[in-house]
Amino acid sequence: MSSPDTLARLEATIAARRTADPESSYVARLNAKGPGKIAQKVGEEATETVIAALTQDRKALTGEAADLIFHLMVLLGAKDVPLADVLAELDRREGVSGIAEKASRPKD
């Protein structure tokens, strides 16, 4: 059964496996290939999530969403961005209109 601690446990597992043997750990294998490859996997999983949302059933979307979250968390770990920072940013945005929040971002 999942709980609010699910993501914290996953983050700890990913951190523990980052330096494992790439022959025995998928997380270690991804990290050995570097952040570019991990980011590519995030993009692939995002695409698969979109396809599942548009063409497949709820179970497929659930599985693809889990893959996307997993790979995003691997990327965050590889870039030393704690999940707590992402959650704090979500908390900061809570109650702010998405339109207003986007308008407040610096222009490139």
C-alpha positions in Angstrom: 0.0 0.0 0.0 1.3 3.4 -0.9 1.7 6.3 1.5 3.2 9.8 1.5 6.5 8.0 2.4 6.5 6.1 -0.9 8.5 8.8 -2.7 10.9 9.3 0.3 11.6 5.5 0.3 12.1 5.5 -3.4 14.5 8.5 -3.1 16.5 6.6 -0.5 16.6 3.5 -2.6 17.8 5.4 -5.7 20.5 7.1 -3.6 21.7 3.8 -2.2 21.9 2.2 -5.7 23.5 5.0 -7.5 27.0 3.7 -6.8 26.2 0.0 -7.0 27.5 -2.3 -9.6 26.0 -1.3 -13.0 25.8 -5.0 -13.8 23.3 -5.6 -11.0 21.5 -2.2 -10.6 19.5 -0.4 -13.3 19.9 2.9 -11.3 23.7 2.5 -11.2 23.7 1.6 -15.0 21.8 4.8 -15.8 24.0 6.9 -13.6 27.1 5.4 -15.2 25.8 6.7 -18.5 25.4 10.3 -17.1 22.7 12.9 -16.7 22.2 13.2 -20.5 21.1 9.6 -20.8 18.9 9.8 -17.7 17.3 13.0 -19.1 16.7 11.1 -22.4 14.9 8.3 -20.4 12.8 10.9 -18.7 11.8 12.3 -22.1 11.0 8.8 -23.4 8.9 8.0 -20.4 7.0 11.3 -20.7 6.2 10.5 -24.3 5.0 7.0 -23.3 2.9 8.5 -20.6 1.2 10.9 -23.0 0.6 8.1 -25.5 -1.0 5.9 -22.7 -3.2 8.8 -21.7 -4.5 9.3 -25.2 -4.7 5.7 -26.5 -4.6 3.2 -23.7 -6.4 2.2 -20.5 -6.1 3.4 -16.9 -3.7 0.6 -16.0 -1.3 1.5 -18.8 -1.4 5.2 -17.8 -0.7 4.2 -14.2 2.3 2.1 -15.2 3.8 4.7 -17.5 3.2 7.5 -14.9 5.1 5.3 -12.3 8.0 4.9 -14.9 8.1 8.6 -15.5 8.2 9.5 -11.8 10.9 6.9 -11.2 13.1 8.2 -14.0 12.6 11.8 -12.9 13.7 10.9 -9.4 16.8 9.2 -10.8 17.6 12.4 -12.7 17.0 14.5 -9.6 19.3 12.3 -7.6 22.0 12.4 -10.3 21.8 16.2 -10.3 21.8 16.4 -6.5 18.3 17.9 -6.3 16.5 16.6 -3.2 12.9 15.7 -3.6 12.3 18.0 -0.6 13.3 20.9 -2.8 10.8 20.0 -5.5 8.1 19.5 -2.8 9.0 22.9 -1.3 8.6 24.5 -4.7 5.2 22.9 -5.1 4.3 24.2 -1.7 5.4 27.7 -2.7 3.1 27.5 -5.7 0.1 26.3 -3.8 -2.8 28.7 -3.9 -1.2 30.7 -6.7 -2.9 30.7 -10.1 -0.9 28.8 -12.7 -1.3 31.8 -15.0 0.0 34.2 -12.4 2.9 31.9 -11.4 4.0 31.5 -15.0 3.8 35.3 -15.6 6.1 35.9 -12.5 8.9 33.8 -14.0 11.9 35.7 -15.4 11.8 36.1 -19.2 14.7 34.7 -21.1 
